[in-house]
Amino acid sequence: MLDACAELVDEVGYDGLTTTLLAERAGVAIGSVYQFFPDKRAIVQALTLRSLEGYLERLGARLAEEDITHWWDAVDAAIDEYIDMHRTVPGFRTLHFGDVVDIHLLDDERDNNDVIVSQLSALLIGRFGIVDAERLQFVLAIAVEAADALIKMAFRRSPDGDAVVLGEAKALIKDYLHHRL
């Protein structure tokens, strides 16, 4: 059902998504949809959580494979994975990490980008032993918000992401991070 949801969100958007369309696309009875999800928001939330888990898995694998010595290079890799998911993961370009639906889709208390910052900072602290976690989270919050806005801009300009805008976004974020901790 989540795969069908991802396809439909890309085709008709969140507003056009209905549980009836989802059931038809997934080839299941409408009752089966409601057995697992009370409404379309819950379905999209599950899809968004799957995207977050996939993102963290991809990023973790990349960091394990590559010889990354500085934490800001790991953030650069995080941006690359985010861009790649925009290009390759059904539903991701439309939903991102859920902000299209609700800025609190991933967590009732924190906005979606705060959740991403927490996950990224935990990954960076674990990998690079950064001591000032509070400062790291603040700096990452700025970087994530800026990168998110610029990446969205790049994908509004071109279906594959405007390469010039993406290059500028990465340069801006990397330069910002390099001088902040």
Backbone as CSV, one residue per row, in Angstrom:
resi,resn,N_x,N_y,N_z,CA_x,CA_y,CA_z,C_x,C_y,C_z
1,MET,0.821,-1.193,0.000,0.000,0.000,0.000,0.870,1.263,0.000
2,LEU,2.016,1.206,0.695,2.879,2.379,0.728,3.480,2.677,-0.651
3,ASP,3.811,1.628,-1.389,4.322,1.840,-2.747,3.253,2.490,-3.620
4,ALA,2.032,2.027,-3.502,0.930,2.617,-4.260,0.718,4.067,-3.840
5,CYS,0.836,4.337,-2.562,0.694,5.702,-2.057,1.767,6.608,-2.659
6,ALA,3.011,6.123,-2.698,4.108,6.918,-3.247,3.842,7.271,-4.714
7,GLU,3.389,6.291,-5.485,3.088,6.537,-6.898,1.972,7.568,-7.050
8,LEU,0.922,7.393,-6.271,-0.226,8.290,-6.383,0.107,9.711,-5.947
9,VAL,0.880,9.860,-4.892,1.246,11.194,-4.433,2.002,11.934,-5.530
10,ASP,2.880,11.228,-6.227,3.602,11.858,-7.341,2.668,12.203,-8.488
11,GLU,1.659,11.394,-8.707,0.746,11.613,-9.830,-0.322,12.669,-9.545
12,VAL,-0.945,12.595,-8.357,-2.102,13.456,-8.084,-1.875,14.430,-6.931
13,GLY,-0.740,14.347,-6.257,-0.468,15.216,-5.112,-1.182,14.727,-3.862
14,TYR,-0.834,15.332,-2.751,-1.455,14.944,-1.484,-2.949,15.240,-1.496
15,ASP,-3.315,16.401,-1.999,-4.730,16.782,-2.005,-5.579,15.855,-2.867
16,GLY,-5.001,15.322,-3.944,-5.739,14.428,-4.830,-5.780,12.980,-4.357
17,LEU,-4.944,12.655,-3.394,-4.893,11.288,-2.863,-6.154,10.987,-2.048
18,THR,-6.747,9.832,-2.319,-7.879,9.375,-1.505,-7.633,7.920,-1.130
19,THR,-8.290,7.474,-0.095,-8.143,6.075,0.297,-8.722,5.156,-0.770
20,THR,-9.743,5.622,-1.485,-10.329,4.824,-2.559,-9.319,4.635,-3.695
21,LEU,-8.670,5.725,-4.103,-7.632,5.618,-5.133,-6.518,4.690,-4.685
22,LEU,-6.135,4.811,-3.440,-5.059,3.976,-2.899,-5.446,2.503,-2.953
23,ALA,-6.652,2.194,-2.515,-7.104,0.799,-2.539,-7.110,0.255,-3.964
24,GLU,-7.608,1.057,-4.903,-7.627,0.621,-6.303,-6.217,0.366,-6.820
25,ARG,-5.301,1.306,-6.570,-3.928,1.163,-7.065,-3.219,-0.014,-6.411
26,ALA,-3.460,-0.219,-5.122,-2.802,-1.311,-4.406,-3.462,-2.662,-4.689
27,GLY,-4.648,-2.633,-5.279,-5.347,-3.875,-5.578,-5.910,-4.551,-4.338
28,VAL,-6.358,-3.721,-3.381,-6.925,-4.259,-2.142,-8.299,-3.637,-1.910
29,ALA,-9.069,-4.271,-1.054,-10.374,-3.727,-0.681,-10.167,-2.496,0.209
30,ILE,-11.081,-1.552,0.136,-10.987,-0.336,0.944,-10.907,-0.669,2.433
31,GLY,-11.572,-1.750,2.839,-11.509,-2.172,4.239,-10.099,-2.554,4.664
32,SER,-9.331,-3.087,3.737,-7.938,-3.433,4.038,-7.111,-2.190,4.313
33,VAL,-7.395,-1.130,3.578,-6.692,0.131,3.828,-7.000,0.602,5.242
34,TYR,-8.290,0.609,5.598,-8.690,1.100,6.916,-8.295,0.160,8.047
35,GLN,-7.987,-1.071,7.725,-7.498,-2.008,8.738,-6.129,-1.551,9.269
36,PHE,-5.332,-0.930,8.391,-3.985,-0.510,8.768,-3.849,0.995,8.998
37,PHE,-4.692,1.779,8.332,-4.569,3.233,8.389,-5.938,3.877,8.581
38,PRO,-6.081,4.761,9.575,-7.380,5.382,9.798,-7.772,6.413,8.735
39,ASP,-6.768,7.011,8.070,-7.048,8.023,7.059,-5.827,8.223,6.168
40,LYS,-5.950,9.108,5.185,-4.846,9.287,4.244,-3.635,9.927,4.913
41,ARG,-3.846,10.759,5.912,-2.716,11.359,6.631,-1.852,10.276,7.256
42,ALA,-2.474,9.269,7.841,-1.730,8.176,8.472,-0.937,7.371,7.441
43,ILE,-1.519,7.211,6.266,-0.821,6.494,5.198,0.414,7.285,4.773
44,VAL,0.231,8.577,4.568,1.337,9.432,4.156,2.385,9.525,5.265
45,GLN,1.937,9.524,6.508,2.883,9.543,7.626,3.743,8.280,7.610
46,ALA,3.133,7.142,7.373,3.894,5.888,7.305,4.886,5.918,6.140
47,LEU,4.459,6.458,5.012,5.348,6.580,3.863,6.515,7.525,4.174
48,THR,6.224,8.615,4.852,7.259,9.583,5.220,8.251,8.965,6.202
49,LEU,7.767,8.215,7.164,8.662,7.537,8.107,9.535,6.514,7.384
50,ARG,8.964,5.830,6.406,9.747,4.893,5.606,10.836,5.639,4.835
51,SER,10.501,6.804,4.312,11.493,7.612,3.599,12.616,8.061,4.530
52,LEU,12.260,8.470,5.740,13.276,8.882,6.709,14.203,7.722,7.046
53,GLU,13.625,6.565,7.301,14.442,5.381,7.606,15.347,5.029,6.424
54,GLY,14.802,5.086,5.215,15.595,4.806,4.030,16.727,5.804,3.858
55,TYR,16.432,7.071,4.118,17.442,8.117,4.024,18.579,7.862,5.007
56,LEU,18.234,7.564,6.236,19.256,7.321,7.257,20.071,6.067,6.951
57,GLU,19.418,5.049,6.415,20.144,3.836,6.015,21.117,4.136,4.883
58,ARG,20.651,4.849,3.880,21.509,5.201,2.745,22.694,6.045,3.194
59,LEU,22.412,7.023,4.037,23.478,7.902,4.509,24.467,7.132,5.378
60,GLY,23.962,6.293,6.258,24.846,5.482,7.093,25.745,4.582,6.278
61,ALA,25.187,3.957,5.246,25.983,3.089,4.370,27.041,3.893,3.626
62,ARG,26.656,5.058,3.169,27.617,5.897,2.443,28.754,6.347,3.349
63,LEU,28.422,6.729,4.564,29.468,7.160,5.499,30.386,6.004,5.876
64,ALA,29.846,4.807,5.924,30.670,3.632,6.242,31.610,3.279,5.095
65,GLU,31.170,3.535,3.856,31.960,3.171,2.678,33.009,4.213,2.320
66,GLU,32.703,5.472,2.522,33.592,6.540,2.070,34.571,6.946,3.168
67,ASP,35.720,7.460,2.753,36.723,7.951,3.678,36.448,9.429,3.956
68,ILE,35.544,9.672,4.868,35.155,11.031,5.218,35.825,11.363,6.550
69,THR,36.638,12.412,6.541,37.405,12.752,7.740,36.855,13.951,8.500
70,HIS,36.050,14.781,7.858,35.493,15.957,8.518,33.973,15.875,8.529
71,TRP,33.369,16.329,9.604,31.930,16.202,9.749,31.176,17.000,8.701
72,TRP,31.711,18.122,8.258,30.988,18.904,7.260,30.958,18.193,5.907
73,ASP,31.941,17.294,5.672,31.884,16.473,4.458,30.783,15.420,4.569
74,ALA,30.520,14.966,5.781,29.413,14.033,5.995,28.079,14.731,5.720
75,VAL,27.991,15.992,6.091,26.776,16.760,5.790,26.640,16.937,4.285
76,ASP,27.758,17.134,3.604,27.749,17.215,2.139,27.176,15.919,1.554
77,ALA,27.604,14.785,2.108,27.077,13.489,1.669,25.576,13.404,1.979
78,ALA,25.153,13.967,3.107,23.733,13.967,3.462,22.920,14.743,2.437
79,ILE,23.469,15.850,1.967,22.789,16.639,0.939,22.700,15.838,-0.357
80,ASP,23.796,15.168,-0.714,23.796,14.346,-1.928,22.724,13.262,-1.870
81,GLU,22.588,12.611,-0.724,21.574,11.554,-0.588,20.170,12.128,-0.680
82,TYR,19.963,13.294,-0.087,18.658,13.957,-0.148,18.299,14.271,-1.608
83,ILE,19.274,14.795,-2.345,19.064,15.108,-3.763,18.771,13.832,-4.547
84,ASP,19.534,12.781,-4.280,19.320,11.522,-4.995,17.934,10.950,-4.707
85,MET,17.477,11.073,-3.474,16.128,10.585,-3.151,15.068,11.390,-3.902
86,HIS,15.294,12.681,-4.059,14.371,13.496,-4.857,14.251,12.938,-6.266
87,ARG,15.360,12.468,-6.793,15.392,11.988,-8.174,14.886,10.564,-8.327
88,THR,15.037,9.725,-7.315,14.843,8.294,-7.515,13.760,7.627,-6.668
89,VAL,13.364,8.214,-5.572,12.432,7.544,-4.660,11.008,8.051,-4.904
90,PRO,10.119,7.173,-5.365,8.735,7.592,-5.598,8.114,8.216,-4.344
91,GLY,7.428,9.321,-4.550,6.745,10.010,-3.460,7.612,11.016,-2.720
92,PHE,8.924,10.851,-2.783,9.802,11.712,-1.978,9.816,13.153,-2.490
93,ARG,9.849,13.331,-3.780,9.890,14.690,-4.336,8.655,15.483,-3.919
94,THR,7.547,14.816,-3.801,6.299,15.481,-3.430,6.200,15.696,-1.925
95,LEU,6.566,14.681,-1.147,6.373,14.740,0.302,7.587,15.236,1.074
96,HIS,8.776,15.066,0.514,10.022,15.349,1.230,9.986,14.543,2.528
97,PHE,10.099,15.232,3.658,9.946,14.547,4.931,8.634,14.956,5.597
98,GLY,7.592,15.149,4.791,6.245,15.339,5.301,5.763,16.761,5.424
99,ASP,6.601,17.747,5.111,6.206,19.132,5.327,5.027,19.571,4.471
100,VAL,4.792,18.890,3.372,3.663,19.221,2.511,2.342,18.947,3.238
101,VAL,2.347,17.933,4.067,1.142,17.514,4.783,1.004,18.271,6.093
102,ASP,2.097,18.278,6.874,2.061,18.827,8.221,3.505,18.972,8.683
103,ILE,3.871,20.138,9.205,5.255,20.311,9.641,5.573,19.479,10.880
104,HIS,4.561,18.862,11.469,4.750,17.974,12.619,4.378,16.533,12.268
105,LEU,4.562,16.144,11.028,4.160,14.806,10.603,5.034,13.710,11.220
106,LEU,6.324,13.974,11.377,7.235,12.960,11.922,7.193,12.876,13.446
107,ASP,6.805,13.977,14.087,6.808,14.043,15.551,5.798,15.101,15.972
108,ASP,4.969,14.784,16.947,3.932,15.721,17.386,4.506,16.977,18.045
109,GLU,5.688,16.865,18.642,6.264,17.969,19.405,7.250,18.824,18.600
110,ARG,7.931,18.223,17.649,8.976,18.928,16.900,8.618,18.976,15.427
111,ASP,9.084,20.027,14.744,8.799,20.064,13.312,9.694,19.066,12.588
112,ASN,9.317,18.753,11.372,9.979,17.694,10.610,11.483,17.933,10.462
113,ASN,11.881,19.180,10.174,13.302,19.446,10.024,14.056,19.291,11.342
114,ASP,13.407,19.562,12.469,14.046,19.314,13.772,14.336,17.824,13.956
115,VAL,13.433,16.994,13.502,13.642,15.545,13.579,14.858,15.161,12.735
116,ILE,14.948,15.723,11.538,16.083,15.444,10.657,17.376,15.911,11.318
117,VAL,17.375,17.098,11.890,18.566,17.632,12.575,18.988,16.704,13.703
118,SER,18.034,16.229,14.489,18.361,15.312,15.596,19.006,14.034,15.085
119,GLN,18.446,13.493,14.020,18.993,12.266,13.451,20.395,12.493,12.891
120,LEU,20.574,13.588,12.157,21.884,13.891,11.585,22.921,14.164,12.671
121,SER,22.533,14.919,13.691,23.505,15.227,14.744,23.900,13.967,15.509
122,ALA,22.965,13.071,15.757,23.305,11.802,16.422,24.293,11.005,15.576
123,LEU,24.063,10.984,14.281,24.957,10.284,13.369,26.353,10.912,13.389
124,LEU,26.413,12.234,13.350,27.695,12.939,13.335,28.434,12.821,14.664
125,ILE,27.702,12.910,15.753,28.322,12.768,17.076,28.900,11.365,17.222
126,GLY,28.142,10.371,16.795,28.611,8.989,16.867,29.827,8.733,16.002
127,ARG,29.846,9.326,14.839,30.946,9.077,13.888,32.180,9.932,14.163
128,PHE,31.964,11.199,14.566,33.077,12.129,14.682,33.371,12.573,16.114
129,GLY,32.577,12.106,17.064,32.834,12.430,18.465,32.736,13.905,18.789
130,ILE,31.843,14.604,18.147,31.669,16.040,18.397,31.158,16.221,19.822
131,VAL,31.793,17.123,20.561,31.478,17.298,21.976,30.337,18.287,22.192
132,ASP,30.320,19.361,21.468,29.318,20.406,21.667,28.058,20.093,20.857
133,ALA,27.269,19.169,21.378,26.074,18.709,20.671,25.053,19.827,20.489
134,GLU,24.935,20.705,21.478,23.969,21.792,21.379,24.329,22.748,20.237
135,ARG,25.596,23.099,20.144,26.043,23.975,19.061,25.870,23.276,17.707
136,LEU,26.235,21.996,17.647,26.078,21.237,16.417,24.630,21.250,15.960
137,GLN,23.705,21.019,16.866,22.290,20.989,16.484,21.821,22.351,15.979
138,PHE,22.298,23.415,16.614,21.914,24.748,16.159,22.440,25.005,14.745
139,VAL,23.708,24.720,14.523,24.324,24.940,13.213,23.659,24.065,12.153
140,LEU,23.390,22.817,12.499,22.713,21.929,11.548,21.295,22.401,11.241
141,ALA,20.620,22.970,12.228,19.259,23.469,11.992,19.279,24.558,10.919
142,ILE,20.235,25.458,11.003,20.368,26.506,9.990,20.676,25.874,8.630
143,ALA,21.622,24.944,8.622,22.041,24.303,7.370,20.905,23.511,6.738
144,VAL,20.150,22.767,7.539,19.051,21.958,7.008,17.957,22.845,6.420
145,GLU,17.608,23.913,7.109,16.575,24.813,6.590,17.013,25.444,5.265
146,ALA,18.265,25.901,5.209,18.770,26.524,3.986,18.849,25.507,2.850
147,ALA,19.396,24.332,3.141,19.517,23.299,2.103,18.144,22.868,1.607
148,ASP,17.210,22.687,2.507,15.859,22.276,2.135,15.232,23.284,1.172
149,ALA,15.335,24.566,1.496,14.750,25.602,0.641,15.429,25.643,-0.729
150,LEU,16.745,25.557,-0.750,17.462,25.644,-2.022,17.257,24.404,-2.884
151,ILE,17.185,23.252,-2.268,16.940,22.026,-3.039,15.532,22.053,-3.636
152,LYS,14.573,22.512,-2.867,13.217,22.650,-3.412,13.208,23.614,-4.598
153,MET,13.948,24.707,-4.474,14.056,25.664,-5.571,14.643,24.995,-6.811
154,ALA,15.696,24.220,-6.627,16.346,23.541,-7.753,15.383,22.599,-8.463
155,PHE,14.543,21.893,-7.695,13.612,20.949,-8.311,12.369,21.630,-8.872
156,ARG,12.085,22.839,-8.442,11.029,23.613,-9.110,11.515,24.082,-10.475
157,ARG,12.795,24.370,-10.590,13.377,24.863,-11.838,13.586,23.765,-12.872
158,SER,13.835,22.545,-12.410,14.105,21.441,-13.331,13.684,20.128,-12.678
159,PRO,13.065,19.226,-13.429,12.634,17.945,-12.857,13.764,17.120,-12.235
160,ASP,14.982,17.284,-12.742,16.127,16.564,-12.183,16.910,17.406,-11.197
161,GLY,16.450,18.600,-10.925,17.149,19.506,-10.028,18.141,20.344,-10.823
162,ASP,17.968,21.638,-10.819,18.862,22.541,-11.528,20.271,22.387,-10.950
163,ALA,21.199,21.904,-11.792,22.555,21.595,-11.337,23.279,22.824,-10.790
164,VAL,23.040,23.985,-11.366,23.704,25.200,-10.894,23.210,25.555,-9.491
165,VAL,21.903,25.501,-9.279,21.346,25.808,-7.962,21.825,24.783,-6.936
166,LEU,21.828,23.507,-7.310,22.294,22.473,-6.380,23.762,22.668,-6.025
167,GLY,24.575,23.024,-7.005,25.985,23.291,-6.733,26.169,24.465,-5.793
168,GLU,25.407,25.518,-6.021,25.473,26.689,-5.137,24.982,26.353,-3.732
169,ALA,23.943,25.540,-3.646,23.422,25.145,-2.337,24.480,24.382,-1.550
170,LYS,25.103,23.430,-2.208,26.139,22.646,-1.524,27.319,23.525,-1.113
171,ALA,27.739,24.428,-1.979,28.855,25.318,-1.653,28.501,26.212,-0.472
172,LEU,27.300,26.761,-0.491,26.863,27.638,0.588,26.826,26.895,1.920
173,ILE,26.227,25.719,1.933,26.101,24.941,3.171,27.466,24.486,3.666
174,LYS,28.283,23.990,2.776,29.611,23.512,3.180,30.445,24.666,3.739
175,ASP,30.408,25.816,3.100,31.156,26.966,3.590,30.635,27.415,4.954
176,TYR,29.329,27.456,5.078,28.723,27.838,6.358,29.168,26.885,7.471
177,LEU,29.069,25.594,7.226,29.420,24.609,8.243,30.903,24.629,8.586
178,HIS,31.720,24.802,7.583,33.170,24.801,7.771,33.609,25.884,8.762
179,HIS,32.865,26.988,8.802,33.254,28.114,9.648,32.465,28.218,10.962
180,ARG,31.639,27.248,11.267,30.774,27.384,12.441,31.179,26.544,13.652
181,LEU,31.878,25.465,13.475,32.288,24.648,14.636,33.770,24.437,14.652
